[in-house]
Amino acid sequence: MMNEKDRGLAIFTWLTFIVLLGPLVIIIITSFGADSYLSFPPKSLSLHWYQNIFETEGFISTFKTSIFVSLIGNLIALIIGIPAAYALSRYHFKGKGVLNALFISPLLIPGIVLGFTMLKYVIVTYHMPIYTGLLVGHSIIMLPFVIRVISSSLSNFDFSIEEAALSLGAGKLATFFKVVLPNIRSGLIAAILLAFLESFNNVDISIFITGPGVSTLPIQMLQYVENYFDPTIAAISVLLMILTAALMFFIERLMGFSYFTKK
């Protein structure tokens, strides 16, 4: 039998789940509504608004832009982040704390401030093309995720394995790519997925950097809501929730509790 304290905790837990998941359930249900406006509960059900997503050119083109920026920006963040994470985890040097704080600073600075700064000093002052500005901005916000996750994996890596490979005649680069990277593969994949999600769903920075003819999917969704009130946005939100849930599932399998249990 549950005592009064456990019963109260159970009720509080269920209320928390309702508050967190209730809006998501409402969005999912309204996305299947047949009416030309958002309503809950819907009077009838239809898949029309899911079809409308793929028939609207703005969503398709901005989805491609978001994918392109997230993937290329992710690659740039990895090129910078992997060596940085390795150096911060492997060596002790003067200024290490300052360098680590510098790499993590995009997480501490409000996105609106960072976005406005990018607009003023990257786009306006240096007349950087919009696509290039998007890549720079998204690479900056992905970099902390790459460094933090890979550094976490390297903290569990036994560097004596690397030293053994070096003592047997392997070169430093060969040792890094054949010994170090394979041993932190799970962390590397998790870093890529987390950084991708952060970039793909970003609004606060993208809204400052996008311009005529170039936009990302989240910004296109905001513009669509300004002119229409149909369930199309709810349908897109459901698809994005499925994508996010799938990626988070893979991240949990790679770096979550099951990963550390096996370790």
N, C-alpha and C positions, 0 to 999 in steps of 0.2 A: 504493500500500500504506500502511496505517495504521501509524505507529510505536507503540511501547509506551505513550507518554504519551497519544496520541490514543485508543488503544484503552481505556486506563484511564478517560479522561474520558467516552467513549461508554458504558462499562459503568456508571459512576456516574450518568450522565444517565438511562439506562434504569431503574436501580434507584430513582432519585428519582421518575420517572413511575409506577412500580409502587406505591411507597409512597403517593403522592398519589391515584392513580386507582383503586388496588385496592379500598379500602373503598367507593367509589362504584359500582364494578362489582358488588360483592357485594350492595349495597343494591338495585340495579336487578334483579338476578336473583332475590333473595328476595321482591321485591314481586310477582312472578308465581307464587309458591308457592301450591299448593292446600291445604296443611295449615293447621290453625287455630292454628299457632304458627310462630315464626320458625325457619327451618331452611335450612342451606346445605350442599350444593346441594339445592334442593327436589325432592321425589320425583315431583311432577307439576306441570303448569303450569295457571294459571287467571287470569282477569281479575276474579274475585269481589271481591278486596280493593279494586280500583279502583272497582267498583260500590258497595262498602260506604261509600266516602268520601261519595258523593252521597246515600246513604240515611241518613247519620248527621246529625241536625239540628244537633248541636253544632259540627260542622265547617263546615256551611253558614253558620250564624249568625255564628260567629267570623270566618269568611273575609270576610263582608260588613263586620263591624266593622273588621277590619284594613284593608280597602280604603278604607272611609270615613275612618278616622283617618289613613291614609297620604296620601290625596288632599287632605283639608282641612288637615292639618298641613303638607303640602307647599306649599299655597297660602299659608299664614301665613308659612312660612319664606321663600318667594319675595318676599312683600310687604316683609318686613324685609331679606332678604338682598340683593336687587337694588340698592336704593339704597345699602346699606352697602358692597357690593362696588364700586359706581361711585365712591362718595366716597373709599374707600381707594385706588383705582387712579388717580383723576383728580386729587386734590388732595393737597397737603402741608400738614399742620397739626399743632399741638402736641397731643401725646397720641395720635397716630395709632398708634404701636406698642402702647400700652396697650389701645386700642380693638380693634386687630386681635387681640391676645392674648385679650381678653375673648370675642370671637366664636369663636375657635378652642378655647377652654377646654373645651367639652363633649367634645372628642376626647381631651383629656389626662386628664380626671377618669375614674376607673374607673366603669363603668356601674352597678355595685352601689351605690357611694357616691352617685352621682347619683340612682338610683332610690329609695334610702332617704331621701335629703334631700327628694325630691319627695313621698314618702309622709308624712313628718313635718310639713313646713312648708306643703305645698299642700293635701293631702287632709285631714289631721288638724287642723292649726291653723286653716286658713281654710275648712274644710268644703266644699271645692270638689267638685262632682259628678264622678263617675268619668269620664264621657265628656270633660268639660272638662279634667280632669287629664291624661287620655291625650293630648288634643290639645296641651296645653302641653308635656308631656314629650317627645312625638315631634317637635314643632316645634323644640324646643331641640336635639335630637340631629341634626336634618336641617339646621339653620342652617349649621354649619361646612362641610358638603359644598356647599351652595349658594354660599356666599361664596367658597370656595377655587376651585371650578371656574369660576365667572363671573369672578372676579379674574384667573384664568389666561387666559381669553379676552380680557378687556379689556387685558391686558398686550401682546397682539398687535394691538390695535386702534389705528389711526392717528387720534389725536384731532384732527389738523388737518382731517379731514373734517367733524367736528362743528363746529369753528370756522368752516369755510367756510359751512356751512348757517346758522349764526348770523349771519354777516356778510351773508348774502343776505336776511335778514329773518325767518327762521324763529324761532319761539319756543323757549324751552328745553325745554318738555315735548314739543312737536312734534318737535324735533330728536332728543330722546332716544328717542321711540317710533318715529320714521320713519327715523332714521339709525343710532343706536347699537344698539338692540335687534336689528334685522335683520342687522347685521354680526356679532353674537355669538350668533346663533340656535343654532348647533351646540353651543356651550358651555352655553347655557340649557337645551336639551333634555337634554344629558348630565347637568347638575346635577339636573334633575327626576328622571331615571331613577335616578341614584345615591342621591339622598335617599329616593326611594320604596323602593328595596331595603333601605336601612338601617332605615327605619321598619317595613316589612312583616315583616322577619325579626328584629326586636328582641325580646329576651327579658329581659335584665337590668333594664331600666327598666319594661317592661310588667308584669312579675311583681309589682312592688311597688304599681302603681297600679290594676290591675284588681281587681274586686270581684264580689260576688254578682250574677249575671245579665249581667255585662259582662266579656268576655274577648276576647283576640286569638287568632288561629290558632296561633301558636307556643306560647302558654300552654295552649291546649286540647290540643295534641299532647302536652305534658308530662303533663297530667292523664290523658290516655288511656293513656299508657305505664304509669302507676301502677296501672292496673286491668286492662289487657289486654296480651297478648304476641303478638298476631297481626300479619300483615304489612301491616296498614292504614297504619301510620306509615311503613313503607318505601315504600308506594305514594304517599302524600302527598309524601314526600321526593323521589321521582322527578319528580312534577309540579312541585314547587318548583324543582328543579334545572333543569328545562326552561324554566320562567319566568325564572329568574335568567340562564341561558345566553343566552336570547333577548334579554333587556334588555342584558346585557353586550356582546352582538354589536352591538346598535345603538349603544351607548356607544363601542365601539371604532371603529365606522364614522364616528362623529361627532367623536370627540376622540382617537382612537388614532393609531397610526403612519401609517395610510393618509391620515388627515386632514392631518397635518403634512407628509407627502410631497407632497400636492397643493399645500400652501401654498409 
